[in-house]
Amino acid sequence: MSEVRVRDLTVEYQTSAGRLPAVAAASLDLRAGEITGLVGESGSGKSTLALSLLNAVPAPGRIAAGSIEVAGVGDVVRLTGKQLRKVRGGELGYVFQASQNSLNPLKTIGKQLLDLGRSHEVADLRALLARAKDLADRMGMDGDRVLDSYQHELSGGMRQRIGIVFALVLNAKVLILDEPTTALDMLSQAAVLDIVRTVHDENRLSTLIITHDIGAISEIADRLAVMYGGRIVEDGPLLDVLRRPSHPYTKALIGATARITGDVDAARALPGRPPDLTTVARVGCVFRDRCPFAVAACAETEPELAVWDGDRRRACHVEPSTVLSGTPGAPAAVGGPA
Ligand SMILES: Nc1ncnc2c1ncn2[C@@H]1O[C@H](COP(=O)(O)OP(=O)(O)OP(=O)(O)O)[C@@H](O)[C@H]1O
């Protein structure tokens, strides 16, 4: 069952070239009990999609079309004011990029938790603190000490974990983590992801983890969604996608990740650069200029994200078997390999 259903979501930013979509007609389900990893290079629209789930795209950006149905909440796109503030941090827990730097330096963690509780009109603040302490304990910290601490008394890894405590303390059903381990060393990264998996399982959450690091996510996610140029180009069960990537971009991303290929020498950097809002192709496939498999149709028509192989989806004109076998077809009429 899906806890979150994103349908035809288009999010635009105002640029010098006019309003341009950072997310274009994206559809994605977050299922109860599953961790979905959302990967893609910088600028592919991952953070914009995450902000949209909270209807928190900063102006002059805006959700131009689509819906985001959250079970028990309704369409988040239509929520405003108080309703929206209640859902953010309530049903929808989130930890955004660099959240370890977003704690208030002048208040203890406990006081900030109380502020959070009051802003969500929590009646039993004592129970809220007890729950926060319990979460902190289970994340390998001394809960009492952490609640009495100021942010400067805590390490980066601890602050990151506290971000997750804040995201969960109001009993969220959906957890959205944007680059939760960026800026942490490898050991702390693994520890934080471990904790996320445990808390996710215990509370049967629907979790979305956004990262540019497909290697890190491959160890904890159940499903993988891949974004490029504002589009979701492929998704499906994690192991299936990793073993048999059916979109040339997914295949290239995996090929560039030594942690997955297991061979540092064989890992090939992805040639070319990802597009930004102003350079992304307006017609045809957004990946075609970097795609070794591109055919003439890729320059003419944008491929639809279509169901393939049961539980998977892909947006590509080239046959899956061709991508899987790794034999690029005819050279593209327009564009071509970078
Ligand atoms: N406030 C803004 N105004 C204009 N363009 C923006 C704004 N925020 C993001 N963009 C553009 O939207 C596109 C998607 O950005 P987004 O941050 O969602 O991508 P991302 O995949 O999360 O990248 P990263 O991993 O670097 O955070 C990029 O081209 C970015 O330059």
The ligand as a Gaussian input file, in Angstrom:
#p B3LYP/6-31G(d) Opt

LIG

0 1
 N       15.584000      28.710000      -6.000000
 C       15.917000      28.317000      -7.232000
 N       15.818000      29.166000      -8.286000
 C       16.149000      28.776000      -9.535000
 N       16.583000      27.534000      -9.854000
 C       16.699000      26.648000      -8.851000
 C       16.386000      26.980000      -7.483000
 N       16.611000      25.889000      -6.721000
 C       17.049000      24.917000      -7.555000
 N       17.098000      25.371000      -8.820000
 C       17.510000      24.608000     -10.016000
 O       16.627000      23.502000     -10.122000
 C       17.332000      22.360000     -10.606000
 C       17.109000      21.224000      -9.616000
 O       17.746000      21.552000      -8.391000
 P       17.691000      20.585000      -7.123000
 O       18.414000      21.269000      -6.016000
 O       16.299000      20.159000      -6.898000
 O       18.537000      19.340000      -7.641000
 P       19.255000      18.207000      -6.800000
 O       19.173000      16.989000      -7.652000
 O       18.691000      18.143000      -5.450000
 O       20.746000      18.715000      -6.741000
 P       21.772000      18.685000      -5.490000
 O       22.128000      17.250000      -5.300000
 O       22.911000      19.520000      -5.985000
 O       21.035000      19.304000      -4.343000
 C       18.791000      22.771000     -10.758000
 O       19.031000      23.096000     -12.124000
 C       18.904000      24.003000      -9.878000
 O       19.878000      24.889000     -10.389000

